Amino acid sequence: MVTSASSVNARAPELDAMSIPQFCHRYSISESFYRALRRKGLAPRELRLSRRRVLITTRSAREWEGSFEQRKAAADAAEVPEAAQTARKTDNAKPPGDDR
C-alpha cells in the first residue's frame, strides 16, 4: 500500500511548540537574556531536534512560567520577616536629641 505524503502529514499530530525567538517574543525577553537564563539553569526545557533546531513546547513554557511564579512567591514570603525585623529596629530607635 502506497500512501501519499499529504495523507501522512494530515494524520501527523501538530506539535504545539515554538522556536527560541518565538518564545522570547511571546514572553517579551531578549534572546541574550534567554541564553543567560539557560546558563543558570532557569530556562524552560528544550526539545532539541538537531544541533541547530531547538523548540520549546507550550507545556514546557507553562511549567517554566509557573516555576517563576513559585520563586516570586517564595521570595516575597522571605522578605516579609526581613521587613518586619527592620520595622522593629526602627521602632526601638531613639528619637533625635534623646541622649538617655
Backbone as JSON Lines, residues from 0, in Angstrom:
{"i":0,"aa":"M","n":[0.84,-1.17,0.0],"ca":[0.0,0.0,0.0],"c":[0.89,1.24,0.0]}
{"i":1,"aa":"V","n":[0.62,2.13,-0.88],"ca":[1.39,3.37,-1.01],"c":[0.54,4.51,-0.51]}
{"i":2,"aa":"T","n":[1.11,5.31,0.38],"ca":[0.38,6.47,0.88],"c":[1.05,7.73,0.37]}
{"i":3,"aa":"S","n":[0.27,8.7,0.08],"ca":[0.84,9.96,-0.39],"c":[1.37,10.77,0.79]}
{"i":4,"aa":"A","n":[2.28,11.67,0.5],"ca":[2.86,12.5,1.56],"c":[1.81,13.36,2.23]}
{"i":5,"aa":"S","n":[0.83,13.82,1.48],"ca":[-0.2,14.67,2.07],"c":[-1.06,13.9,3.06]}
{"i":6,"aa":"S","n":[-1.33,12.62,2.79],"ca":[-2.14,11.86,3.74],"c":[-1.37,11.54,5.01]}
{"i":7,"aa":"V","n":[-0.06,11.37,4.9],"ca":[0.76,11.14,6.09],"c":[0.81,12.4,6.93]}
{"i":8,"aa":"N","n":[1.02,13.55,6.29],"ca":[1.07,14.82,7.02],"c":[-0.28,15.17,7.63]}
{"i":9,"aa":"A","n":[-1.35,14.77,6.99],"ca":[-2.68,15.09,7.5],"c":[-2.94,14.34,8.8]}
{"i":10,"aa":"R","n":[-2.36,13.17,8.96],"ca":[-2.59,12.39,10.16],"c":[-1.58,12.67,11.27]}
{"i":11,"aa":"A","n":[-0.47,13.3,10.93],"ca":[0.56,13.58,11.94],"c":[0.04,14.65,12.91]}
{"i":12,"aa":"P","n":[0.19,14.41,14.21],"ca":[-0.28,15.42,15.17],"c":[0.58,16.67,15.08]}
{"i":13,"aa":"E","n":[-0.05,17.79,15.25],"ca":[0.66,19.06,15.2],"c":[1.41,19.27,16.51]}
{"i":14,"aa":"L","n":[2.67,19.63,16.41],"ca":[3.49,19.86,17.59],"c":[3.21,21.25,18.11]}
{"i":15,"aa":"D","n":[2.78,21.34,19.32],"ca":[2.47,22.63,19.94],"c":[3.75,23.16,20.58]}
{"i":16,"aa":"A","n":[4.59,23.78,19.76],"ca":[5.88,24.25,20.23],"c":[6.27,25.53,19.51]}
{"i":17,"aa":"M","n":[7.29,26.17,20.02],"ca":[7.76,27.42,19.41],"c":[9.28,27.43,19.42]}
{"i":18,"aa":"S","n":[9.84,28.2,18.52],"ca":[11.29,28.36,18.48],"c":[11.72,29.28,19.61]}
{"i":19,"aa":"I","n":[13.02,29.37,19.84],"ca":[13.51,30.26,20.89],"c":[13.16,31.73,20.57]}
{"i":20,"aa":"P","n":[13.35,32.2,19.33],"ca":[12.92,33.58,19.04],"c":[11.42,33.8,19.28]}
{"i":21,"aa":"Q","n":[10.6,32.82,18.92],"ca":[9.16,32.94,19.18],"c":[8.87,32.98,20.67]}
{"i":22,"aa":"F","n":[9.55,32.13,21.43],"ca":[9.38,32.11,22.89],"c":[9.75,33.47,23.48]}
{"i":23,"aa":"C","n":[10.9,33.99,23.05],"ca":[11.36,35.29,23.58],"c":[10.38,36.4,23.25]}
{"i":24,"aa":"H","n":[9.84,36.37,22.04],"ca":[8.84,37.37,21.66],"c":[7.59,37.24,22.52]}
{"i":25,"aa":"R","n":[7.15,36.0,22.72],"ca":[5.93,35.75,23.49],"c":[6.06,36.26,24.93]}
{"i":26,"aa":"Y","n":[7.25,36.09,25.53],"ca":[7.45,36.49,26.92],"c":[8.17,37.83,27.06]}
{"i":27,"aa":"S","n":[8.36,38.51,25.94],"ca":[8.97,39.85,25.93],"c":[10.34,39.88,26.6]}
{"i":28,"aa":"I","n":[11.16,38.92,26.25],"ca":[12.54,38.91,26.74],"c":[13.47,38.84,25.54]}
{"i":29,"aa":"S","n":[14.69,39.27,25.72],"ca":[15.66,39.21,24.63],"c":[16.26,37.8,24.56]}
{"i":30,"aa":"E","n":[16.82,37.5,23.41],"ca":[17.46,36.18,23.26],"c":[18.71,36.09,24.13]}
{"i":31,"aa":"S","n":[19.39,37.2,24.33],"ca":[20.57,37.16,25.2],"c":[20.16,36.89,26.65]}
{"i":32,"aa":"F","n":[19.02,37.45,27.08],"ca":[18.53,37.16,28.43],"c":[18.12,35.69,28.53]}
{"i":33,"aa":"Y","n":[17.51,35.16,27.45],"ca":[17.15,33.75,27.43],"c":[18.4,32.88,27.61]}
{"i":34,"aa":"R","n":[19.46,33.22,26.87],"ca":[20.71,32.44,26.98],"c":[21.29,32.53,28.39]}
{"i":35,"aa":"A","n":[21.17,33.71,29.02],"ca":[21.65,33.86,30.41],"c":[20.83,32.96,31.34]}
{"i":36,"aa":"L","n":[19.52,32.91,31.13],"ca":[18.67,32.03,31.93],"c":[19.08,30.57,31.73]}
{"i":37,"aa":"R","n":[19.36,30.21,30.49],"ca":[19.75,28.83,30.19],"c":[21.07,28.47,30.87]}
{"i":38,"aa":"R","n":[22.03,29.41,30.85],"ca":[23.32,29.14,31.52],"c":[23.12,28.93,33.02]}
{"i":39,"aa":"K","n":[22.15,29.63,33.61],"ca":[21.88,29.5,35.05],"c":[20.95,28.33,35.37]}
{"i":40,"aa":"G","n":[20.5,27.65,34.33],"ca":[19.58,26.52,34.55],"c":[18.16,26.96,34.82]}
{"i":41,"aa":"L","n":[17.8,28.18,34.41],"ca":[16.47,28.71,34.69],"c":[15.58,28.8,33.45]}
{"i":42,"aa":"A","n":[16.06,28.34,32.33],"ca":[15.27,28.39,31.09],"c":[14.31,27.2,31.05]}
{"i":43,"aa":"P","n":[13.29,27.29,30.2],"ca":[12.38,26.14,30.08],"c":[13.09,24.96,29.43]}
{"i":44,"aa":"R","n":[12.53,23.78,29.61],"ca":[13.1,22.6,28.96],"c":[13.01,22.76,27.45]}
{"i":45,"aa":"E","n":[14.06,22.33,26.79],"ca":[14.13,22.47,25.34],"c":[13.99,21.11,24.67]}
{"i":46,"aa":"L","n":[13.39,21.12,23.51],"ca":[13.27,19.93,22.68],"c":[14.26,20.12,21.53]}
{"i":47,"aa":"R","n":[15.38,19.39,21.6],"ca":[16.44,19.54,20.59],"c":[16.2,18.54,19.46]}
{"i":48,"aa":"L","n":[15.83,19.07,18.31],"ca":[15.58,18.23,17.15],"c":[16.86,17.97,16.37]}
{"i":49,"aa":"S","n":[17.76,18.9,16.41],"ca":[19.07,18.77,15.79],"c":[20.0,19.74,16.51]}
{"i":50,"aa":"R","n":[21.2,19.83,16.03],"ca":[22.16,20.72,16.68],"c":[21.69,22.18,16.65]}
{"i":51,"aa":"R","n":[21.02,22.55,15.56],"ca":[20.59,23.94,15.4],"c":[19.1,24.15,15.63]}
{"i":52,"aa":"R","n":[18.32,23.11,15.59],"ca":[16.86,23.23,15.69],"c":[16.42,22.9,17.11]}
{"i":53,"aa":"V","n":[16.0,23.93,17.83],"ca":[15.57,23.78,19.22],"c":[14.17,24.35,19.34]}
{"i":54,"aa":"L","n":[13.28,23.59,19.95],"ca":[11.91,24.05,20.18],"c":[11.6,24.01,21.67]}
{"i":55,"aa":"I","n":[10.64,24.82,22.04],"ca":[10.14,24.82,23.42],"c":[8.65,24.52,23.32]}
{"i":56,"aa":"T","n":[8.23,23.45,23.94],"ca":[6.81,23.1,23.88],"c":[6.0,24.08,24.72]}
{"i":57,"aa":"T","n":[4.74,24.2,24.37],"ca":[3.85,25.08,25.14],"c":[3.76,24.59,26.58]}
{"i":58,"aa":"R","n":[3.74,23.3,26.77],"ca":[3.67,22.73,28.12],"c":[4.91,23.13,28.92]}
{"i":59,"aa":"S","n":[6.08,23.03,28.32],"ca":[7.32,23.41,28.98],"c":[7.32,24.9,29.33]}
{"i":60,"aa":"A","n":[6.79,25.72,28.42],"ca":[6.72,27.16,28.67],"c":[5.8,27.45,29.85]}
{"i":61,"aa":"R","n":[4.67,26.75,29.92],"ca":[3.74,26.96,31.05],"c":[4.38,26.53,32.37]}
{"i":62,"aa":"E","n":[5.1,25.39,32.35],"ca":[5.78,24.93,33.57],"c":[6.85,25.93,33.99]}
{"i":63,"aa":"W","n":[7.57,26.48,33.02],"ca":[8.6,27.49,33.29],"c":[7.97,28.72,33.92]}
{"i":64,"aa":"E","n":[6.86,29.15,33.36],"ca":[6.15,30.32,33.89],"c":[5.7,30.05,35.33]}
{"i":65,"aa":"G","n":[5.18,28.87,35.58],"ca":[4.74,28.51,36.93],"c":[5.9,28.48,37.91]}
{"i":66,"aa":"S","n":[7.07,28.02,37.46],"ca":[8.22,27.96,38.37],"c":[8.68,29.37,38.75]}
{"i":67,"aa":"F","n":[8.57,30.32,37.82],"ca":[8.92,31.7,38.16],"c":[7.92,32.29,39.14]}
{"i":68,"aa":"E","n":[6.65,31.95,38.97],"ca":[5.62,32.44,39.91],"c":[5.88,31.87,41.3]}
{"i":69,"aa":"Q","n":[6.28,30.6,41.39],"ca":[6.57,29.99,42.69],"c":[7.79,30.64,43.33]}
{"i":70,"aa":"R","n":[8.83,30.89,42.53],"ca":[10.04,31.54,43.07],"c":[9.72,32.95,43.55]}
{"i":71,"aa":"K","n":[8.88,33.67,42.82],"ca":[8.49,35.02,43.22],"c":[7.72,34.99,44.53]}
{"i":72,"aa":"A","n":[6.8,34.04,44.66],"ca":[6.02,33.92,45.89],"c":[6.93,33.58,47.07]}
{"i":73,"aa":"A","n":[7.9,32.69,46.85],"ca":[8.84,32.32,47.92],"c":[9.71,33.51,48.3]}
{"i":74,"aa":"A","n":[10.14,34.29,47.32],"ca":[10.96,35.47,47.61],"c":[10.16,36.51,48.37]}
{"i":75,"aa":"D","n":[8.9,36.69,47.97],"ca":[8.04,37.65,48.68],"c":[7.82,37.21,50.12]}
{"i":76,"aa":"A","n":[7.63,35.92,50.35],"ca":[7.41,35.4,51.7],"c":[8.66,35.58,52.54]}
{"i":77,"aa":"A","n":[9.82,35.46,51.94],"ca":[11.08,35.61,52.67],"c":[11.33,37.07,53.04]}
{"i":78,"aa":"E","n":[10.81,37.99,52.24],"ca":[11.0,39.41,52.52],"c":[10.15,39.91,53.67]}
{"i":79,"aa":"V","n":[9.03,39.29,53.94],"ca":[8.13,39.74,54.99],"c":[8.8,39.72,56.36]}
{"i":80,"aa":"P","n":[9.41,38.63,56.8],"ca":[10.08,38.65,58.1],"c":[11.22,39.68,58.14]}
{"i":81,"aa":"E","n":[11.92,39.83,57.05],"ca":[13.02,40.79,57.0],"c":[12.48,42.21,57.16]}
{"i":82,"aa":"A","n":[11.37,42.52,56.51],"ca":[10.77,43.84,56.62],"c":[10.24,44.07,58.04]}
{"i":83,"aa":"A","n":[9.67,43.05,58.64],"ca":[9.16,43.17,60.0],"c":[10.3,43.41,60.98]}
{"i":84,"aa":"Q","n":[11.41,42.75,60.76],"ca":[12.58,42.92,61.62],"c":[13.12,44.34,61.51]}
{"i":85,"aa":"T","n":[13.16,44.87,60.3],"ca":[13.62,46.24,60.09],"c":[12.68,47.22,60.77]}
{"i":86,"aa":"A","n":[11.39,46.96,60.71],"ca":[10.41,47.85,61.34],"c":[10.59,47.85,62.86]}
{"i":87,"aa":"R","n":[10.88,46.68,63.45],"ca":[11.1,46.62,64.89],"c":[12.32,47.42,65.29]}
{"i":88,"aa":"K","n":[13.38,47.34,64.51],"ca":[14.59,48.1,64.82],"c":[14.31,49.59,64.76]}
{"i":89,"aa":"T","n":[13.51,50.0,63.79],"ca":[13.16,51.41,63.65],"c":[12.32,51.87,64.83]}
{"i":90,"aa":"D","n":[11.37,51.04,65.28],"ca":[10.51,51.39,66.41],"c":[11.31,51.55,67.69]}
{"i":91,"aa":"N","n":[12.39,50.79,67.86],"ca":[13.2,50.84,69.08],"c":[14.28,51.92,69.03]}
{"i":92,"aa":"A","n":[14.39,52.6,67.93],"ca":[15.43,53.62,67.79],"c":[15.09,54.83,68.66]}
{"i":93,"aa":"K","n":[16.13,55.48,69.15],"ca":[15.92,56.68,69.97],"c":[15.5,57.84,69.08]}
{"i":94,"aa":"P","n":[14.66,58.69,69.59],"ca":[14.3,59.88,68.83],"c":[15.51,60.82,68.76]}
{"i":95,"aa":"P","n":[15.62,61.65,67.74],"ca":[16.76,62.56,67.64],"c":[16.81,63.49,68.86]}
{"i":96,"aa":"G","n":[17.99,63.71,69.37],"ca":[18.17,64.59,70.52],"c":[17.98,63.89,71.86]}
{"i":97,"aa":"D","n":[17.61,62.62,71.88],"ca":[17.41,61.89,73.13],"c":[18.73,61.24,73.51]}
{"i":98,"aa":"D","n":[19.39,61.76,74.54],"ca":[20.71,61.26,74.94],"c":[20.64,60.35,76.15]}
{"i":99,"aa":"R","n":[19.54,59.73,76.41],"ca":[19.45,58.85,77.58],"c":[20.26,57.65,77.46]}
